[in-house]
Amino acid sequence: LATHITEIIKEHGHQLLTRQDVQNLIDTVKETNAAVVTELVPTIMSVGDVHKVLQNLLRERVPVRDLSLILETLADVGAKNKASDILTEYVRNALAPQICEQYKDASGIIPVITMDPNLEAKLEGCLQETETGFRLALSPADVGRIIEATGMMVDTSKARNEIPIVICSPTIRGQFRRLVESNFKDIVVLSYNEILPGVEIRSSGMITLDRAAGDEGR
């Protein structure tokens, strides 16, 4: 029962976190790192802005225990970038050591699903800027093909008892995750920027639209 409750909290943590919770967390950090809090809130970002970034992290199960580092990162980049999606990527890069450790297997290797460079280029070409960051402007047909191709690799990873971890360029990481998350709730999407030097990754397959198209033709 405890394990089940923990999983529910992990899955819905971003919904459970309130602005008052964030204010309380910031107040706690202020006791030991007053300088960064004074610099960041409210001069550079509001509590609401910080709340959005923390929600983004929790939505993808990224630990937010090192809140001092998160706030320091936001203080460094928040003045030049206001979009929560972009700020989240900067924070994820800063949390790379924790993210890598989270997904290493027993051998210290991160098994990943790579993405066809042609597909990456296609997605990058479909990016459209919005007030909160970027979105992928794709046709329903393209979305369907991408979901199908991703599903093939997710099934392959699960058959090997591996967490389905997709790795791609930081430019499209967040948008790709949002594209597929409703179909694959346990999928993890990392960017190459989040892999520390010396951390080994091993490819267990590639997401490619060519393969999906070929399967449809047989």
HELIX and SHEET records of a PDB file:
HELIX    1   1 ALA A    2  LEU A   16  1                                  15    
HELIX    2   2 ARG A   19  LYS A   30  1                                  12    
HELIX    3   3 ALA A   34  LEU A   40  1                                   7    
HELIX    4   4 VAL A   47  ARG A   59  1                                  13    
HELIX    5   5 LEU A   67  VAL A   77  1                                  11    
HELIX    6   6 SER A   84  ALA A   94  1                                  11    
HELIX    7   7 ALA A   96  TYR A  103  1                                   8    
HELIX    8   8 PRO A  117  GLY A  125  1                                   9    
HELIX    9   9 PRO A  140  ALA A  159  1                                  20    
HELIX   10  10 ARG A  173  VAL A  180  1                                   8    
HELIX   11  11 TYR A  192  GLU A  194  5                                   3    
HELIX   12  12 LEU A  209  GLY A  217  1                                   9    
SHEET    1   A 2 ILE A 109  MET A 115  0                                        
SHEET    2   A 2 GLU A 200  ILE A 207  1                                        
SHEET    1   B 2 LEU A 127  GLU A 129  0                                        
SHEET    2   B 2 PHE A 134  LEU A 136 -1                                        
SHEET    1   C 2 ILE A 165  CYS A 168  0                                        
SHEET    2   C 2 VAL A 188  SER A 191  1                                        
END                                                                             
